[in-house]
């Protein structure tokens, strides 16, 4: 991967910011790709930038438009959060509650479906994908989730429908042919314990989709993610694609909590915990504060030993989430008090590359790729 080529890809992505809509093509034959595609992108050993929920810095998250923009900006992989519908389809939403990401509240025919549920110990009130059929969800439009940080994205409210994972895979193939490279996904199983408890588990549906699309193979452009542990351990026996264990700077995996296991994410990323993770996963996806925590003033502090500990047992490390807007940056890298203005994300991303990450998840893929160019010096 050359600096010139990547720079052109990033610039082409910036040019797309003025495009009002992006199209979706039909399904096509599955493309073959080089071994270890997730780790090596286009056959290189550089860190991998993953478009977090697509390119949500510029389009409402988890829409086909957001994914397409991320791929056109130059990343090879996008993060796709998956939740099931009432009739067993998998759709791309960050949470099953869709009141904050769609116009469901404007549909009087669905007013009675507003309810309160407890999911992984958290009370949520709103509308939930598992209470809607796919046909019903397809009557809704996506909207910007954090308008206070991304006011310009509100331009696209009401333009894009909820996408199924199959549609995302179809788009990856279509665009891969157009862009002459293999494009892939990092599907994340959301709230595994909860959905299993209501008899609507995500994992069998995901495995079925991988099988039907010819993607359940070692060199497929797919990596399955989860914040839970038991489901990844089970998937390790069912799928041939690599797995990515997500972790958080606080709390514990929901499946451990449900079983009364007192261990936390801190235990998961301890040297002993990482040795266990390496038995079923190829990647660790920590919250970035687990790698470089903030100091008492909110500035970047001193890196922990997490990267070296993970590398020692063979795990690649891809933290989340890098965002350009001021509130998501260390205090000394913010440009102002404006919640929508960009700060010096280049300095933050450079610090993580220097710490030894194997890539990361970013809301603005073009900026992340530019940081990668600078780090590689090409």
N, C-alpha and C positions, 0 to 999 in steps of 0.2 A: 504494500500500500504506500503510494508516494504522496508526499506533501502536496504537490501540484494537483494531483487528481482529487484528493480529499478536499482541498481548498475550493476547487471548482464545484464539488458536490455541495459543500456547505453554502456557497454563494448561490447556487441554483435553488437551494432550499429557501434562502432569504428572499429570492425573487418571487417564490410561490406565496409569500405572505399576503400578496395583494389579490390572490385568486379567491373568488367567492365560494367555489364548490369544487369537489373532487369526485371523480366517477368511480364506479365499482364494476369490474368486469366479471364474466362468467368463470365457472370452475374450469380447470385445465389439468393435464396430466402432471403427476408429481415429478419435480425435478430431482436429479441426483446431485449430491454435493460431496465435497472432500471429507475425509475422516476428521472427527473431532471438530465439526463445523462450528459448534457453539464457542469453543475456546479460541478458534483461530480465524473466525470471520471469513475473509476471502483467501485463506490459506496463509495467514501471517500469525506471528506470535505477539502482536501488539495488544495492549489493553482493549477490551471490548466496551463500547458505549451502547447502552440499551435505552431506547426511547421509552421513558417511563410513562405508561398509558398513552403512548404515541408521542405527540409533540404538544402537550396540553398548555404550554406557554403561549401557543398561537391558535389553537383550536380547542373546543370543548373536549374533555378527556374521554378516552375509550370510544371514540367515533371512528368510522372508517376514514374520515377526512384527517383526523389526528394521526392515525397510523400511517396513512399514505404520505403525509407531509414528512413524518419522521424518516421513512424509508428514502424519500426523495432528497432529504437533507444529507443522506449518506450513511446512516446507521444500517446495520444488517439485521438487527433484532429489535422487536418492540415487546413491551410488557403488557400482557392481556389478563386482567383480573376476571375470573369466571364465577358466575352464580347461576343456579338453575331456575327455570320457569316452572309453573304449575304442571305443564305437560312434558317436562323432562328435557327441555332444550337448554343449552348453555349459552348465556349471553354475556357480553362484556360490560360489566359495571364494577366500580370499586367496592360497593357495598350492595347487599340486597335491598336496602332502603333507597328508593329512587326519588323521593320528594325533593332532594337537593340537586339532582342532576338531570331531571326531566320536567316537562310541563304537566305532569300527572295531576297536580292540584287544580289545574284549569279545566279538567274533564269532569263535569258533574256526574257522568255515568259511573265514575269510579270513586265518588266521594265516600260511599259507605265502606270502602275497603281500607280506609285509613284506620290504623290500629297501633297498639303498643305491644312490643315484644321484647324479650330479654335474650340477647345474643351474646354468648361468651361473657356473661356477667354484666353486660351493659344494656341499659334500658333504651330502646329506640322507639320513636313514634313516627309513623309515616305510612308509606306504601311500599310493599315488599314484592320482589320479583316472583317469589314462590307462590304468590296469591294471584298471579296473572298467567294466562296462556301466552305463548309467543305471539299469536295473532293480535291479542289485546295490547301487548307491549309495543308492537309495530305501529300502533296508532299514535304513539307518543313521540315527542321530539326531545332531543338532548338540549341541555342548557349549561352555561358556565357554572361550575361548582363554587369558585371563589372569585366572584366579580369584584370584590374590594381590591384584590391583587391583580386581576386581569380584566379590567373594564372593557378593553377593546375586543375581547372574546365574545362579549355579549352581542356583537354584530352577527354572530353565527347562531344565536339562540333560535330554535325553530327551523333549522335547516337540515339537520342530520338525525336519522332514526337510530334506535338502539340496534347494535350489531350483534349477530351471533358469532360464535367462534368459527363456525364453518365459513361464514362470509369473510372473516379476517384471513383465514387460510387461503380462500379463493383469491383474495386481493393480493396476498403475498406471491402467489404463483403468477398472476397476471403481471404485476409490476416487475417481478423477477425477470420475466421474459423481456419486458420493455427495457429494463435497466441493465440487462446482461450480467446479473449476479444473483446468487441465492439469497433469498430473504426469509427470515424466520421469526419465531415467536417464543416468548417466555411466558407460558400460561401459568397463572397463579390460582391454586385452589383456595377459595375464600371460605372461612368458617366451616371447615370440614366436620368438626364434631357436631355443630349445630344442625347442619343439613342432614347428616346421618341420623340424628335424633328424631327428625321429623319424617324420616323415610324417603328422603329425596337427595341421596348422596351424589356428590359431584364426580368422584373418581371413576366410577364405571362408565359414565357418559364421556369423560375425557379419554379414557383408554379406547373406547369404541370409536371416537372420532379420529384418534391417531391411527388406529388400525384401518379404518375405512379410507383414510387419506394416504396410506402407505408411509406413515411417519413413525411407526413403532419399530425403529431400527437404530443402531448405534450412531450412525453418521447423519441422522436427520437434524435439520435446523430447528431444534426444539429443546428447551430445558424447562422442566416442571418445578414450580416453586410452591412453598407453603410455610406459614409461620408455625404450623403444627408438626409434630414429629412422627406419630404413629402412622399417619397416612402415607408419609414419604417412605417409611420403612416397608409398608405393605406394597407401595408402588414399585419399590426397588425390585420386588420379586415378579412384577407384572410387565414392566416396560423396559425397553432397551435404551431409551433416551436418558441423558444425565438429569440429575435432580439437584435442586438448589435449596438449601436450608436457610430460611429467613430467620432473623433474630431481632430483638429490640433491646434498647438500652434499659428498659424497665419491664416489669411484669414477667409472665411465664406462658409457655405454650398452652393453649386452651384445652388440648387433650390431656395434658398432665394435670391441669387444675380439675378437670372433670373426674379424673381417676383418683384424686386425692394425693397425687404426687407433689411433694413440697419443693421440688427443684424449680429453678427459675431460668430465664435466659442467660443470666450470669453463669450459672452452672453449665449451660449448654455450650458456652464459648470458653470455658476453662480448658486447660490442656487435656484433662481427662475427658471432658465432654466432647471436644473436637475429635479425639480419637474415635469416639463412638459415631459421631456424625460422618466421619470419613468412611465408615463401613457401608453407608448407603447413599451418600451424596458426593457429588464432584465439586460442588460450589457452596460457599458460605455467603449469604447476603445480609450482612449486619447493618444496623442503623449506623450512620456515619459517626455519631458520637461515641460509638464503641471503639472506633479506630483512633480518632482524634477528638477527645472531649473538649468542651469549652471550659475556660478558666472562670474565676469568680467574677470577672468583668464581662463575660460573654464573648471573649475572644478565643481563637483557636489555641488550644493548650499543647501539651506534649503527647505524641503518639503513644499508644499502649503497645503491648507485645502481641496483640491479636493477629496481625498479619503474619508475623514470623511464626507464631504458634500454629496458625492454620496451614501455612506453607510446609511446615515441618511434617505434617501428617498427610500432605498431598492435596489439600483443598485450595482451590482458587478463590479469591476474595473479591466480591463485587458489591460494594455498599450502596445504600440508597439514602436520601434522594437529593440530587443537586438541582437547585432552583435559583434563577437569577434575581428574583425580587428581594428587596431589602429585608423583610421580616424573616426570611429563610436563611439569611447569611449571618456569619459571626458579626458581632457588634462593630468591630473596627473595620469591616469591609463594606459596610452600608454606605450608600452615597448620600442619603438624606433620611428624613422621617417618612417620606412618601411610601405607602405600602405597595404601590404599583411600579415604582421606579426600580431600575436595575442597579445593583451594586457591583463590587469587584469580585464577581464569581470566578474570574480567571485565577486570582490568587488562592482562593479556596481549593479549586480543583487541582492546581499545581501542587499544593501541599499534600494532597492525597496521592497523586501520582508519585511524588517523591517518597512518600511513605511505603510505596510498593503495591498498591492495589492492582488487580488484574482487570480493571474496568469498573464502571459504575452506572447507575440508573440516573437519567437526567430528564427534566421537563423541557429543556431547550436543547435539543440534540445538536443544533448547529454550533452553539457556544461550546458545548462539551467536546465536539470534534476539533474545534479550534484550539482548545486547551491541550488536546491530545497531540495536535501538530506541533505545538510549542514544546511539549515534553519530549517528543521524539526527535525534534530538530530537523524536521523534513516536511 
